[in-house]
Amino acid sequence: MIKKTRAEITKCILHKVANKFNSGQNVFSNDLIRFDQESYDIMKSFLLKPFGALTQSYRFTNNEDVRLNDLNNFTSEVFKDENSFIDYSKKIVNHLFEQSNSAQIKTGDVLVVFIEGLEYKDVLTEAIGIFKIENKVDFFQTYLDDNDSFDVVVQKGISTKRLDKGCLILNTSDTEGTVVFSVDNNNYDAQYWIKNFLSVKLADDYNSHTQSYLEMCKEFSEEVIKPELGMQEQGNFLASTVDYFKENETVDYAAFKDEVFGDEKHKEQFDEYKKHFETLNDVLIRNNFDVSGVVLKKEKNKLKTEIKLDTNISIKLDVDAPEAASEYIERGFDEDKKMKFYKVYFNEEK
């Protein structure tokens, strides 16, 4: 949904965020970072690459009034006046600091950037990016010592392979509010970044509906189907789920249950699990919505349909072939060996 081909980082500043729980102190920069071309190119790719494949977006929220959302207010002021960027970048870090209410919240570097030329839904817009670096990696730095010989020393630095936490707040909105994208690869505390710092909710669109529904089915298969019926039936359920989404442009909750479940018991279990999932994740699972093909393609690759056995043998089921497991795999018990077994039928080895 975001294209960065024409995007340019026009402002970038680095601050240090501490942990309030441990009585730490933030450290602020007063000047923007001045990049050379090589470091700029690497930084731009490092910060923006994780957002290229995102399909879900968020909107700012507040229990009383969205106008009371701190981050929404800070970024709105910067969009109105770019000269306020440095001052508000410090307020953003202070706001992040205020959310560190436990010892497990990590300190780190915070990069705040102003981006121009970001494309969203075929329209160029501006964005403010906030990125927190929580983990640094060891690397060898070579240097020439006093004896004109080369030596090495271990230093810590930012790895460009993975962004810990980041968000893009776009200078564009729809009927739900300002458009926000977020990544969190260190989600040790889901409340900290999404709910407390950003204070956002998922957009009410078909991308979010598709992803939430598929995540619910994945969790249902793991917590209900697998313990009760085993890995084979778990794989059957996930394959049938993917098949339903592929064959239908619109999901109908009642029709979905009729197609993937063979008895009323599992339909009732699914109804109960839906309520549990909605409460646990603070989401609303729609009974009718359009299918997002982009999200389906992405999410189905996360569905594990592999039967792992304690004899160091695994049987991988194709999530795109829902009939294969029931038609070509048989499960039984061998009385002589006193062991369970799977019998697999095939014509040729590939």
MILO-338456 format. One record per residue (C-alpha): residue number from 1; residue in one letter; z, y, x. Coordinates in pm, 1 decimal. Example, Ala and Ser with C-alpha at 12.3 -4.5 7.8 and 13.67 -1.06 7.14 Angstrom:
REC  pos  code         Z         Y         X
REC    1     a     780.0    -450.0    1230.0
REC    2     s     714.0    -106.0    1367.0
//
This chain:
REC  pos  code         Z         Y         X
REC    1     m       0.0       0.0       0.0
REC    2     i      40.5     229.7     302.0
REC    3     k    -242.9     303.4     543.6
REC    4     k    -159.3     462.1     876.9
REC    5     t    -509.3     505.1    1023.8
REC    6     r    -494.0     884.7    1005.2
REC    7     a    -116.8     918.4    1036.5
REC    8     e      31.1    1139.7    1307.7
REC    9     i     393.4    1183.7    1411.8
REC   10     t     430.7    1560.7    1444.4
REC   11     k     807.8    1575.3    1496.3
REC   12     c    1052.1    1320.8    1637.9
REC   13     i    1418.0    1352.6    1731.6
REC   14     l    1676.1    1100.1    1852.4
REC   15     h    2046.8    1099.9    1764.9
REC   16     k    2329.8     850.0    1816.5
REC   17     v    2521.0     726.5    1512.9
REC   18     a    2875.1     596.9    1553.6
REC   19     n    3101.6     386.6    1332.0
REC   20     k    3349.3     577.9    1113.9
REC   21     f    3567.5     268.5    1071.1
REC   22     n    3627.0     262.9    1448.6
REC   23     s    3681.2     641.9    1470.6
REC   24     g    3355.4     695.2    1658.7
REC   25     q    3173.2    1025.3    1705.0
REC   26     n    2804.5    1094.5    1645.8
REC   27     v    2603.2    1246.6    1929.9
REC   28     f    2317.7    1482.6    1842.1
REC   29     s    2006.4    1609.5    2015.5
REC   30     n    1903.5    1969.8    1975.3
REC   31     d    1539.3    1938.0    2077.3
REC   32     l    1244.6    1728.5    1967.7
REC   33     i    1113.4    1445.7    2183.7
REC   34     r     804.3    1539.0    2383.0
REC   35     f     587.4    1230.7    2426.3
REC   36     d     316.0    1162.1    2677.7
REC   37     q      13.1     992.5    2521.3
REC   38     e     106.4     637.1    2622.4
REC   39     s     463.5     654.2    2493.6
REC   40     y     345.2     828.3    2174.9
REC   41     d      94.5     552.5    2098.2
REC   42     i     354.8     281.0    2153.5
REC   43     m     619.0     463.6    1947.8
REC   44     k     381.0     527.8    1658.3
REC   45     s     281.4     160.7    1640.3
REC   46     f     642.6      43.7    1674.8
REC   47     l     767.7     262.7    1390.1
REC   48     l     481.1     232.6    1141.8
REC   49     k     351.9    -122.1    1187.8
REC   50     p     628.0    -292.4     979.9
REC   51     f     528.3     -89.5     673.5
REC   52     g     162.0    -190.0     666.8
REC   53     a     224.1    -519.9     485.8
REC   54     l     491.9    -397.8     241.6
REC   55     t     414.7    -427.9    -127.6
REC   56     q     750.2    -333.8    -277.4
REC   57     s     854.9      29.2    -302.7
REC   58     y    1179.0     195.4    -411.4
REC   59     r    1288.4     508.3    -594.8
REC   60     f    1598.5     721.2    -534.9
REC   61     t    1880.6     668.4    -780.6
REC   62     n    2226.7     800.9    -860.9
REC   63     n    2478.2     689.2   -1121.7
REC   64     e    2503.3    1039.1   -1263.0
REC   65     d    2188.8    1231.8   -1166.6
REC   66     v    1920.4    1154.4    -906.2
REC   67     r    1941.2    1519.0    -799.7
REC   68     l    2281.9    1430.8    -655.5
REC   69     n    2128.0    1175.9    -418.4
REC   70     d    2198.1    1316.2     -69.6
REC   71     l    1897.1    1169.0     107.3
REC   72     n    1666.1    1280.5    -170.6
REC   73     n    1798.1    1635.7    -133.7
REC   74     f    1781.5    1640.7     248.4
REC   75     t    1422.0    1519.5     266.8
REC   76     s    1311.4    1748.1     -17.6
REC   77     e    1436.4    2047.8     179.9
REC   78     v    1243.6    1937.8     488.5
REC   79     f     922.6    1898.1     286.2
REC   80     k     974.9    2253.8     158.7
REC   81     d    1037.5    2394.8     506.7
REC   82     e     945.3    2195.8     818.1
REC   83     n    1144.8    2437.3    1034.0
REC   84     s    1461.8    2284.9     887.5
REC   85     f    1371.5    1940.5    1028.4
REC   86     i    1623.1    1934.3    1315.6
REC   87     d    1914.7    2060.8    1105.6
REC   88     y    1853.1    1812.4     827.0
REC   89     s    1795.1    1525.1    1070.9
REC   90     k    2158.3    1576.9    1178.2
REC   91     k    2273.1    1577.3     815.9
REC   92     i    2085.3    1250.7     763.3
REC   93     v    2271.7    1090.8    1056.5
REC   94     n    2604.3    1220.9     927.3
REC   95     h    2523.1    1071.2     588.5
REC   96     l    2445.7     737.1     757.3
REC   97     f    2774.1     764.2     950.0
REC   98     e    2968.6     807.5     625.3
REC   99     q    2846.9     465.7     507.2
REC  100     s    2998.7     277.8     804.7
REC  101     n    3309.8     164.2     621.4
REC  102     s    3360.8    -166.3     802.1
REC  103     a    3382.6    -287.2    1161.5
REC  104     q    3065.4    -493.8    1128.1
REC  105     i    2844.1    -186.8    1080.9
REC  106     k    2669.3    -138.7    1412.7
REC  107     t    2634.6     182.6    1606.8
REC  108     g    2292.3     271.8    1739.7
REC  109     d    2008.6     512.9    1804.9
REC  110     v    1858.7     692.1    1505.6
REC  111     l    1503.5     823.7    1521.5
REC  112     v    1404.0    1075.8    1256.0
REC  113     v    1033.8    1159.4    1241.3
REC  114     f     798.6    1378.1    1040.2
REC  115     i     463.4    1216.6     964.9
REC  116     e     141.4    1374.0     843.2
REC  117     g    -174.5    1203.0     720.9
REC  118     l     -10.7     888.8     579.7
REC  119     e    -226.8     736.2     307.4
REC  120     y     -69.1     607.8     -13.6
REC  121     k    -283.5     500.8    -309.3
REC  122     d    -591.3     666.5    -153.5
REC  123     v    -414.7    1003.9    -116.8
REC  124     l    -302.1    1159.2     211.8
REC  125     t      59.4    1268.7     211.6
REC  126     e     351.1    1353.8     438.9
REC  127     a     652.6    1135.2     504.0
REC  128     i     990.5    1145.7     671.2
REC  129     g    1083.3     832.3     860.9
REC  130     i    1437.5     726.6     947.5
REC  131     f    1479.4     438.1    1190.8
REC  132     k    1801.1     285.2    1319.8
REC  133     i    1797.3      83.4    1642.4
REC  134     e    2096.7    -150.5    1637.8
REC  135     n    2011.6    -402.6    1909.2
REC  136     k    1883.2    -344.6    2260.0
REC  137     v    1738.7    -599.8    2500.8
REC  138     d    1782.6    -658.8    2872.3
REC  139     f    1489.1    -584.6    3100.6
REC  140     f    1432.8    -566.1    3477.8
REC  141     q    1364.6    -223.4    3622.9
REC  142     t    1206.0    -227.2    3970.4
REC  143     y    1283.2      49.3    4219.5
REC  144     l    1245.7     139.7    4585.6
REC  145     d    1579.3     137.0    4767.5
REC  146     d    1694.0     341.4    5066.5
REC  147     n    1546.9      86.6    5310.0
REC  148     d    1196.7     125.6    5160.7
REC  149     s    1223.9    -219.1    5001.9
REC  150     f    1173.5    -301.6    4638.0
REC  151     d    1465.6    -424.4    4434.3
REC  152     v    1544.7    -485.3    4068.3
REC  153     v    1824.7    -383.5    3834.9
REC  154     v    1898.2    -500.0    3481.0
REC  155     q    1890.8    -226.7    3217.9
REC  156     k    1906.0    -222.4    2839.9
REC  157     g    1634.5     -72.9    2623.9
REC  158     i    1462.6     -74.5    2286.5
REC  159     s    1235.4    -369.0    2222.0
REC  160     t     903.0    -276.9    2058.7
REC  161     k     869.4    -621.5    1901.8
REC  162     r    1097.3    -571.0    1601.8
REC  163     l    1237.0    -275.6    1413.6
REC  164     d    1598.7    -323.0    1303.1
REC  165     k    1611.8     -81.5    1008.9
REC  166     g    1372.9     182.1     885.8
REC  167     c    1248.8     372.7     584.7
REC  168     l     962.4     602.3     492.2
REC  169     i    1029.8     869.9     232.3
REC  170     l     699.5    1001.8     102.8
REC  171     n     630.2    1353.9     -14.8
REC  172     t     489.7    1211.0    -335.3
REC  173     s     640.1    1087.9    -659.5
REC  174     d     556.9     926.2    -991.9
REC  175     t     733.8     906.3   -1326.2
REC  176     e    1020.1     714.5   -1159.8
REC  177     g    1072.7     958.0    -874.0
REC  178     t    1013.0     988.8    -499.2
REC  179     v     837.1     692.1    -337.2
REC  180     v    1042.8     515.6     -67.9
REC  181     f     962.6     215.1     151.8
REC  182     s    1225.2      25.6     350.5
REC  183     v    1257.2    -254.7     606.4
REC  184     d    1580.4    -420.8     718.8
REC  185     n    1554.9    -702.9     970.0
REC  186     n    1929.4    -703.2    1037.9
REC  187     n    2048.4    -728.1     678.8
REC  188     y    2401.5    -837.7     769.0
REC  189     d    2524.0    -596.4     502.3
REC  190     a    2280.4    -541.4     216.6
REC  191     q    2501.1    -271.4      64.1
REC  192     y    2498.7     -55.2     376.1
REC  193     w    2132.4      40.1     410.8
REC  194     i    1968.8       2.6      68.9
REC  195     k    2249.4      84.4    -171.4
REC  196     n    2487.1     309.3      21.3
REC  197     f    2264.5     499.1     263.5
REC  198     l    1932.9     516.5      79.2
REC  199     s    2075.3     464.0    -270.4
REC  200     v    1746.7     336.3    -407.0
REC  201     k    1628.4      88.0    -667.9
REC  202     l    1310.9    -117.8    -681.6
REC  203     a    1017.8      48.9    -851.7
REC  204     d     944.2     -79.5   -1201.2
REC  205     d     595.8    -209.3   -1118.4
REC  206     y     405.6    -537.2   -1109.1
REC  207     n     456.3    -581.1    -733.9
REC  208     s     834.8    -579.6    -770.6
REC  209     h     822.2    -791.6   -1085.9
REC  210     t     611.7   -1058.5    -913.9
REC  211     q     829.7   -1068.1    -602.8
REC  212     s    1159.5   -1079.0    -793.3
REC  213     y    1036.5   -1358.4   -1020.2
REC  214     l     911.9   -1569.1    -728.0
REC  215     e    1236.1   -1511.9    -537.6
REC  216     m    1429.6   -1623.5    -845.8
REC  217     c    1222.0   -1942.1    -869.4
REC  218     k    1272.0   -2010.1    -499.8
REC  219     e    1650.1   -1975.2    -530.8
REC  220     f    1655.6   -2184.4    -851.2
REC  221     s    1470.0   -2462.8    -673.9
REC  222     e    1720.8   -2455.7    -388.3
REC  223     e    2041.8   -2427.9    -591.6
REC  224     v    1957.5   -2631.7    -903.8
REC  225     i    1645.8   -2851.1    -866.2
REC  226     k    1707.3   -2977.9    -512.2
REC  227     p    2072.9   -3087.6    -555.7
REC  228     e    2001.5   -3250.7    -891.1
REC  229     l    1656.1   -3405.7    -845.5
REC  230     g    1583.1   -3401.9    -471.9
REC  231     m    1332.4   -3238.5    -240.2
REC  232     q    1026.6   -3398.9    -398.1
REC  233     e    1095.9   -3246.9    -738.8
REC  234     q    1185.3   -2920.6    -571.1
REC  235     g     840.2   -2919.5    -412.1
REC  236     n     681.1   -3009.3    -746.0
REC  237     f     854.3   -2717.5    -915.9
REC  238     l     751.9   -2464.1    -650.6
REC  239     a     394.2   -2589.4    -650.4
REC  240     s     379.8   -2567.3   -1030.2
REC  241     t     521.9   -2214.9   -1011.9
REC  242     v     254.6   -2101.3    -767.0
REC  243     d     -13.4   -2274.2    -975.3
REC  244     y      99.1   -2086.9   -1288.3
REC  245     f      82.6   -1752.7   -1107.1
REC  246     k    -262.3   -1835.3    -967.7
REC  247     e    -403.3   -1939.9   -1303.6
REC  248     n    -260.9   -1653.2   -1511.3
REC  249     e    -314.3   -1280.2   -1474.5
REC  250     t       0.8   -1214.7   -1677.1
REC  251     v     332.4   -1399.7   -1669.7
REC  252     d     486.8   -1492.8   -2002.8
REC  253     y     842.4   -1618.8   -1957.4
REC  254     a     835.3   -1864.9   -2250.9
REC  255     a     492.0   -1999.7   -2157.2
REC  256     f     601.6   -2038.4   -1793.8
REC  257     k     898.9   -2254.5   -1892.7
REC  258     d     683.2   -2470.7   -2120.2
REC  259     e     437.8   -2534.4   -1838.3
REC  260     v     669.1   -2606.0   -1544.8
REC  261     f     962.0   -2781.2   -1715.3
REC  262     g     938.7   -3116.4   -1888.7
REC  263     d    1263.6   -3103.8   -2084.4
REC  264     e    1485.1   -2858.2   -2266.6
REC  265     k    1775.2   -2913.2   -2027.2
REC  266     h    1596.5   -2747.7   -1736.0
REC  267     k    1469.7   -2466.3   -1957.0
REC  268     e    1828.3   -2388.8   -2050.4
REC  269     q    1937.8   -2410.2   -1687.1
REC  270     f    1658.8   -2170.0   -1594.3
REC  271     d    1771.6   -1925.2   -1864.7
REC  272     e    2125.2   -1931.7   -1729.1
REC  273     y    2009.2   -1895.0   -1371.3
REC  274     k    1795.2   -1596.1   -1466.1
REC  275     k    2106.5   -1414.8   -1593.2
REC  276     h    2294.9   -1512.6   -1276.1
REC  277     f    2011.3   -1392.9   -1049.6
REC  278     e    1981.0   -1059.1   -1232.4
REC  279     t    2354.6    -992.0   -1203.4
REC  280     l    2379.6   -1102.5    -840.5
REC  281     n    2079.9    -898.6    -722.9
REC  282     d    2109.8    -607.2    -966.1
REC  283     v    1752.2    -653.0   -1089.9
REC  284     l    1587.0    -699.5   -1427.4
REC  285     i    1350.6    -996.3   -1451.3
REC  286     r    1080.1    -900.5   -1698.6
REC  287     n     969.2   -1157.4   -1958.4
REC  288     n     611.7   -1027.0   -1943.6
REC  289     f     433.3    -861.7   -1650.6
REC  290     d     103.4    -857.6   -1463.9
REC  291     v      74.4   -1078.4   -1155.2
REC  292     s      29.2    -908.4    -818.0
REC  293     g    -214.8   -1120.0    -618.7
REC  294     v    -114.6    -951.4    -291.8
REC  295     v     253.2   -1034.2    -345.3
REC  296     l     174.2   -1389.3    -456.1
REC  297     k     -26.4   -1456.2    -139.6
REC  298     k     253.9   -1319.5      75.6
REC  299     e     545.3   -1484.9    -102.4
REC  300     k     395.5   -1832.0    -140.8
REC  301     n     389.0   -1863.6     238.1
REC  302     k     770.3   -1834.5     232.1
REC  303     l     813.3   -2122.4     -12.8
REC  304     k     934.7   -2428.7     172.9
REC  305     t     794.6   -2750.2      26.4
REC  306     e     887.2   -2980.1     311.6
REC  307     i    1088.6   -3299.9     267.7
REC  308     k    1305.7   -3341.1     576.7
REC  309     l    1456.4   -3686.0     631.0
REC  310     d    1748.9   -3794.8     847.1
REC  311     t    1517.0   -4032.6    1034.8
REC  312     n    1343.8   -3737.6    1207.3
REC  313     i    1043.7   -3759.3     976.5
REC  314     s     919.8   -3477.0     754.3
REC  315     i     669.8   -3479.8     468.8
REC  316     k     504.5   -3143.3     407.6
REC  317     l     377.9   -3079.9      55.9
REC  318     d      97.5   -2834.5     -19.4
REC  319     v     230.9   -2561.5    -246.9
REC  320     d    -126.1   -2503.9    -369.9
REC  321     a    -160.2   -2864.2    -493.2
REC  322     p     103.6   -2919.9    -765.0
REC  323     e     -26.8   -3262.6    -873.9
REC  324     a     -40.2   -3416.4    -526.5
REC  325     a     330.7   -3493.3    -487.0
REC  326     s     366.6   -3668.4    -821.7
REC  327     e      35.4   -3853.9    -791.7
REC  328     y      37.3   -3969.0    -430.2
REC  329     i     407.4   -4000.7    -338.7
REC  330     e     648.1   -4264.5    -465.4
REC  331     r    1022.2   -4271.5    -402.1
REC  332     g    1223.9   -4592.4    -399.4
REC  333     f    1506.1   -4797.2    -246.9
REC  334     d    1464.4   -5090.0      -9.5
REC  335     e    1728.5   -5356.8     -80.8
REC  336     d    1682.8   -5532.9     253.8
REC  337     k    1726.5   -5220.2     467.7
REC  338     k    1959.4   -5055.0     219.1
REC  339     m    1765.2   -4733.2     266.2
REC  340     k    1566.9   -4498.1      47.4
REC  341     f    1193.8   -4465.0     114.1
REC  342     y     883.0   -4261.6      31.0
REC  343     k     546.1   -4430.9     -12.9
REC  344     v     249.8   -4198.8      51.9
REC  345     y    -107.1   -4279.3     -60.5
REC  346     f    -415.5   -4140.7     115.8
REC  347     n    -778.1   -4221.2     195.7
REC  348     e    -819.0   -4079.1     545.6
REC  349     e    -609.8   -3911.4     810.5
REC  350     k    -709.8   -3552.9     882.1
//
